[in-house]
Amino acid sequence: MQDMTKMDRESVLRVRLDVLLREHRDLDTAIVALDEYGRADMLTLRRLKKQKLALKDRIARIEDEITPDIIA
């Protein structure tokens, strides 16, 4: 029963990871587009980059939880 709970938790983490990765890519695309066309002010770009960095941190935490370090 414990294995099933672990699998369920891991599945949830993987779905959450997929969503966060998609959001990260979308933000990256938006930042590049706004920067290329010069339509965004520096404050907006800075805010979007900060959101992207926060997503990257959340992604790293989930990846660490899914695949913990093995000390040999």
N, CA, C and O atoms as a GROMACS GRO file, in nm:
protein
  288
    1MET      N    1   0.083  -0.120   0.000
    1MET     CA    2   0.000   0.000   0.000
    1MET      C    3   0.087   0.126   0.000
    1MET      O    4   0.053   0.225  -0.065
    2GLN      N    5   0.199   0.122   0.073
    2GLN     CA    6   0.287   0.236   0.080
    2GLN      C    7   0.349   0.266  -0.057
    2GLN      O    8   0.366   0.383  -0.093
    3ASP      N    9   0.381   0.162  -0.135
    3ASP     CA   10   0.436   0.182  -0.269
    3ASP      C   11   0.336   0.254  -0.358
    3ASP      O   12   0.374   0.340  -0.439
    4MET      N   13   0.208   0.220  -0.345
    4MET     CA   14   0.106   0.282  -0.426
    4MET      C   15   0.095   0.431  -0.392
    4MET      O   16   0.080   0.514  -0.482
    5THR      N   17   0.104   0.465  -0.264
    5THR     CA   18   0.099   0.605  -0.223
    5THR      C   19   0.218   0.680  -0.279
    5THR      O   20   0.203   0.793  -0.326
    6LYS      N   21   0.335   0.619  -0.276
    6LYS     CA   22   0.454   0.682  -0.330
    6LYS      C   23   0.439   0.704  -0.480
    6LYS      O   24   0.475   0.810  -0.531
    7MET      N   25   0.388   0.607  -0.551
    7MET     CA   26   0.368   0.621  -0.695
    7MET      C   27   0.270   0.733  -0.724
    7MET      O   28   0.291   0.813  -0.815
    8ASP      N   29   0.163   0.740  -0.648
    8ASP     CA   30   0.064   0.844  -0.669
    8ASP      C   31   0.126   0.982  -0.646
    8ASP      O   32   0.103   1.075  -0.724
    9ARG      N   33   0.204   0.996  -0.541
    9ARG     CA   34   0.269   1.123  -0.510
    9ARG      C   35   0.368   1.159  -0.621
    9ARG      O   36   0.374   1.274  -0.664
   10GLU      N   37   0.442   1.061  -0.667
   10GLU     CA   38   0.538   1.086  -0.774
   10GLU      C   39   0.466   1.126  -0.903
   10GLU      O   40   0.513   1.213  -0.976
   11SER      N   41   0.355   1.062  -0.931
   11SER     CA   42   0.277   1.098  -1.050
   11SER      C   43   0.228   1.242  -1.041
   11SER      O   44   0.232   1.316  -1.140
   12VAL      N   45   0.181   1.280  -0.925
   12VAL     CA   46   0.134   1.418  -0.905
   12VAL      C   47   0.250   1.516  -0.924
   12VAL      O   48   0.234   1.620  -0.987
   13LEU      N   49   0.366   1.481  -0.869
   13LEU     CA   50   0.483   1.568  -0.885
   13LEU      C   51   0.524   1.580  -1.031
   13LEU      O   52   0.562   1.688  -1.076
   14ARG      N   53   0.516   1.471  -1.105
   14ARG     CA   54   0.553   1.475  -1.247
   14ARG      C   55   0.456   1.562  -1.328
   14ARG      O   56   0.498   1.634  -1.418
   15VAL      N   57   0.328   1.555  -1.296
   15VAL     CA   58   0.230   1.640  -1.364
   15VAL      C   59   0.257   1.786  -1.330
   15VAL      O   60   0.255   1.872  -1.418
   16ARG      N   61   0.281   1.814  -1.203
   16ARG     CA   62   0.310   1.950  -1.160
   16ARG      C   63   0.438   2.002  -1.229
   16ARG      O   64   0.445   2.118  -1.270
   17LEU      N   65   0.538   1.913  -1.241
   17LEU     CA   66   0.662   1.949  -1.307
   17LEU      C   67   0.638   1.984  -1.454
   17LEU      O   68   0.692   2.082  -1.505
   18ASP      N   69   0.556   1.905  -1.521
   18ASP     CA   70   0.523   1.934  -1.661
   18ASP      C   71   0.456   2.070  -1.677
   18ASP      O   72   0.488   2.145  -1.769
   19VAL      N   73   0.365   2.102  -1.587
   19VAL     CA   74   0.295   2.230  -1.592
   19VAL      C   75   0.394   2.345  -1.571
   19VAL      O   76   0.390   2.445  -1.643
   20LEU      N   77   0.481   2.331  -1.472
   20LEU     CA   78   0.578   2.436  -1.443
   20LEU      C   79   0.677   2.454  -1.559
   20LEU      O   80   0.714   2.567  -1.591
   21LEU      N   81   0.720   2.344  -1.620
   21LEU     CA   82   0.810   2.354  -1.735
   21LEU      C   83   0.743   2.427  -1.851
   21LEU      O   84   0.807   2.506  -1.921
   22ARG      N   85   0.616   2.400  -1.872
   22ARG     CA   86   0.542   2.467  -1.978
   22ARG      C   87   0.530   2.617  -1.950
   22ARG      O   88   0.548   2.700  -2.038
   23GLU      N   89   0.500   2.650  -1.823
   23GLU     CA   90   0.490   2.791  -1.784
   23GLU      C   91   0.625   2.861  -1.804
   23GLU      O   92   0.630   2.975  -1.848
   24HIS      N   93   0.733   2.792  -1.769
   24HIS     CA   94   0.868   2.847  -1.783
   24HIS      C   95   0.898   2.876  -1.930
   24HIS      O   96   0.951   2.983  -1.963
   25ARG      N   97   0.865   2.782  -2.018
   25ARG     CA   98   0.887   2.802  -2.162
   25ARG      C   99   0.802   2.917  -2.215
   25ARG      O  100   0.848   2.998  -2.295
   26ASP      N  101   0.677   2.924  -2.169
   26ASP     CA  102   0.588   3.032  -2.213
   26ASP      C  103   0.641   3.168  -2.171
   26ASP      O  104   0.639   3.264  -2.248
   27LEU      N  105   0.690   3.177  -2.047
   27LEU     CA  106   0.747   3.303  -2.001
   27LEU      C  107   0.870   3.340  -2.083
   27LEU      O  108   0.890   3.456  -2.119
   28ASP      N  109   0.952   3.240  -2.112
   28ASP     CA  110   1.072   3.265  -2.192
   28ASP      C  111   1.033   3.318  -2.330
   28ASP      O  112   1.094   3.413  -2.379
   29THR      N  113   0.933   3.258  -2.391
   29THR     CA  114   0.886   3.303  -2.522
   29THR      C  115   0.833   3.447  -2.514
   29THR      O  116   0.861   3.528  -2.602
   30ALA      N  117   0.758   3.477  -2.410
   30ALA     CA  118   0.703   3.611  -2.394
   30ALA      C  119   0.814   3.714  -2.373
   30ALA      O  120   0.809   3.824  -2.429
   31ILE      N  121   0.913   3.678  -2.293
   31ILE     CA  122   1.024   3.771  -2.266
   31ILE      C  123   1.100   3.800  -2.395
   31ILE      O  124   1.131   3.915  -2.424
   32VAL      N  125   1.128   3.697  -2.472
   32VAL     CA  126   1.201   3.715  -2.598
   32VAL      C  127   1.119   3.801  -2.693
   32VAL      O  128   1.173   3.893  -2.756
   33ALA      N  129   0.991   3.773  -2.705
   33ALA     CA  130   0.905   3.848  -2.796
   33ALA      C  131   0.897   3.995  -2.755
   33ALA      O  132   0.910   4.083  -2.840
   34LEU      N  133   0.876   4.021  -2.629
   34LEU     CA  134   0.866   4.160  -2.583
   34LEU      C  135   0.998   4.234  -2.600
   34LEU      O  136   1.001   4.352  -2.635
   35ASP      N  137   1.107   4.163  -2.575
   35ASP     CA  138   1.238   4.224  -2.588
   35ASP      C  139   1.270   4.254  -2.735
   35ASP      O  140   1.325   4.360  -2.766
   36GLU      N  141   1.237   4.162  -2.824
   36GLU     CA  142   1.266   4.179  -2.967
   36GLU      C  143   1.187   4.294  -3.028
   36GLU      O  144   1.240   4.372  -3.107
   37TYR      N  145   1.061   4.305  -2.989
   37TYR     CA  146   0.975   4.407  -3.049
   37TYR      C  147   0.979   4.538  -2.972
   37TYR      O  148   0.917   4.636  -3.014
   38GLY      N  149   1.050   4.540  -2.861
   38GLY     CA  150   1.063   4.663  -2.784
   38GLY      C  151   0.933   4.715  -2.728
   38GLY      O  152   0.917   4.836  -2.709
   39ARG      N  153   0.840   4.625  -2.703
   39ARG     CA  154   0.707   4.668  -2.658
   39ARG      C  155   0.695   4.674  -2.505
   39ARG      O  156   0.596   4.726  -2.453
   40ALA      N  157   0.792   4.622  -2.435
   40ALA     CA  158   0.782   4.618  -2.289
   40ALA      C  159   0.883   4.713  -2.227
   40ALA      O  160   0.994   4.730  -2.277
   41ASP      N  161   0.842   4.773  -2.118
   41ASP     CA  162   0.937   4.855  -2.045
   41ASP      C  163   1.026   4.765  -1.959
   41ASP      O  164   0.995   4.647  -1.940
   42MET      N  165   1.133   4.819  -1.909
   42MET     CA  166   1.230   4.741  -1.832
   42MET      C  167   1.168   4.680  -1.706
   42MET      O  168   1.205   4.570  -1.666
   43LEU      N  169   1.074   4.750  -1.645
   43LEU     CA  170   1.009   4.699  -1.525
   43LEU      C  171   0.930   4.572  -1.555
   43LEU      O  172   0.934   4.476  -1.479
   44THR      N  173   0.859   4.573  -1.667
   44THR     CA  174   0.782   4.454  -1.707
   44THR      C  175   0.874   4.337  -1.736
   44THR      O  176   0.850   4.225  -1.692
   45LEU      N  177   0.981   4.364  -1.812
   45LEU     CA  178   1.077   4.256  -1.842
   45LEU      C  179   1.140   4.201  -1.714
   45LEU      O  180   1.155   4.080  -1.700
   46ARG      N  181   1.176   4.289  -1.623
   46ARG     CA  182   1.236   4.246  -1.497
   46ARG      C  183   1.138   4.159  -1.417
   46ARG      O  184   1.177   4.058  -1.358
   47ARG      N  185   1.011   4.200  -1.416
   47ARG     CA  186   0.909   4.123  -1.343
   47ARG      C  187   0.892   3.984  -1.404
   47ARG      O  188   0.884   3.884  -1.332
   48LEU      N  189   0.887   3.977  -1.537
   48LEU     CA  190   0.872   3.848  -1.603
   48LEU      C  191   0.994   3.758  -1.580
   48LEU      O  192   0.980   3.637  -1.560
   49LYS      N  193   1.113   3.816  -1.584
   49LYS     CA  194   1.235   3.739  -1.559
   49LYS      C  195   1.239   3.688  -1.416
   49LYS      O  196   1.288   3.578  -1.391
   50LYS      N  197   1.188   3.767  -1.323
   50LYS     CA  198   1.183   3.725  -1.183
   50LYS      C  199   1.086   3.607  -1.166
   50LYS      O  200   1.113   3.512  -1.093
   51GLN      N  201   0.972   3.615  -1.235
   51GLN     CA  202   0.875   3.504  -1.231
   51GLN      C  203   0.937   3.378  -1.290
   51GLN      O  204   0.919   3.268  -1.238
   52LYS      N  205   1.011   3.394  -1.399
   52LYS     CA  206   1.075   3.281  -1.464
   52LYS      C  207   1.178   3.216  -1.370
   52LYS      O  208   1.186   3.094  -1.363
   53LEU      N  209   1.255   3.298  -1.300
   53LEU     CA  210   1.353   3.246  -1.206
   53LEU      C  211   1.286   3.172  -1.090
   53LEU      O  212   1.335   3.068  -1.046
   54ALA      N  213   1.174   3.225  -1.042
   54ALA     CA  214   1.100   3.158  -0.934
   54ALA      C  215   1.048   3.023  -0.982
   54ALA      O  216   1.051   2.925  -0.906
   55LEU      N  217   1.001   3.016  -1.106
   55LEU     CA  218   0.956   2.889  -1.161
   55LEU      C  219   1.072   2.791  -1.170
   55LEU      O  220   1.056   2.672  -1.140
   56LYS      N  221   1.188   2.840  -1.210
   56LYS     CA  222   1.306   2.754  -1.221
   56LYS      C  223   1.340   2.693  -1.085
   56LYS      O  224   1.375   2.575  -1.077
   57ASP      N  225   1.330   2.772  -0.979
   57ASP     CA  226   1.356   2.722  -0.844
   57ASP      C  227   1.254   2.615  -0.804
   57ASP      O  228   1.291   2.513  -0.746
   58ARG      N  229   1.127   2.639  -0.835
   58ARG     CA  230   1.023   2.540  -0.803
   58ARG      C  231   1.046   2.411  -0.882
   58ARG      O  232   1.027   2.302  -0.829
   59ILE      N  233   1.086   2.426  -1.008
   59ILE     CA  234   1.115   2.308  -1.092
   59ILE      C  235   1.228   2.228  -1.032
   59ILE      O  236   1.221   2.105  -1.025
   60ALA      N  237   1.334   2.295  -0.989
   60ALA     CA  238   1.449   2.227  -0.930
   60ALA      C  239   1.410   2.152  -0.803
   60ALA      O  240   1.456   2.040  -0.781
   61ARG      N  241   1.326   2.213  -0.720
   61ARG     CA  242   1.282   2.145  -0.596
   61ARG      C  243   1.203   2.019  -0.627
   61ARG      O  244   1.222   1.916  -0.563
   62ILE      N  245   1.114   2.027  -0.725
   62ILE     CA  246   1.034   1.910  -0.760
   62ILE      C  247   1.123   1.801  -0.820
   62ILE      O  248   1.106   1.683  -0.789
   63GLU      N  249   1.216   1.840  -0.906
   63GLU     CA  250   1.307   1.742  -0.966
   63GLU      C  251   1.391   1.673  -0.858
   63GLU      O  252   1.415   1.553  -0.865
   64ASP      N  253   1.434   1.749  -0.758
   64ASP     CA  254   1.509   1.690  -0.647
   64ASP      C  255   1.424   1.594  -0.565
   64ASP      O  256   1.474   1.493  -0.516
   65GLU      N  257   1.296   1.625  -0.552
   65GLU     CA  258   1.207   1.538  -0.477
   65GLU      C  259   1.179   1.409  -0.553
   65GLU      O  260   1.166   1.302  -0.493
   66ILE      N  261   1.169   1.419  -0.686
   66ILE     CA  262   1.144   1.301  -0.768
   66ILE      C  263   1.267   1.212  -0.774
   66ILE      O  264   1.255   1.090  -0.763
   67THR      N  265   1.383   1.272  -0.792
   67THR     CA  266   1.508   1.194  -0.800
   67THR      C  267   1.604   1.243  -0.694
   67THR      O  268   1.688   1.329  -0.721
   68PRO      N  269   1.594   1.190  -0.573
   68PRO     CA  270   1.682   1.235  -0.465
   68PRO      C  271   1.827   1.196  -0.492
   68PRO      O  272   1.855   1.100  -0.562
   69ASP      N  273   1.916   1.274  -0.433
   69ASP     CA  274   2.060   1.244  -0.446
   69ASP      C  275   2.093   1.113  -0.378
   69ASP      O  276   2.041   1.081  -0.271
   70ILE      N  277   2.180   1.038  -0.443
   70ILE     CA  278   2.226   0.912  -0.384
   70ILE      C  279   2.372   0.932  -0.349
   70ILE      O  280   2.457   0.955  -0.435
   71ILE      N  281   2.400   0.922  -0.220
   71ILE     CA  282   2.537   0.938  -0.173
   71ILE      C  283   2.605   0.803  -0.178
   71ILE      O  284   2.561   0.709  -0.111
   72ALA      N  285   2.710   0.792  -0.256
   72ALA     CA  286   2.780   0.663  -0.270
   72ALA      C  287   2.899   0.656  -0.180
   72ALA      O  288   2.969   0.555  -0.179
   0.00000   0.00000   0.00000
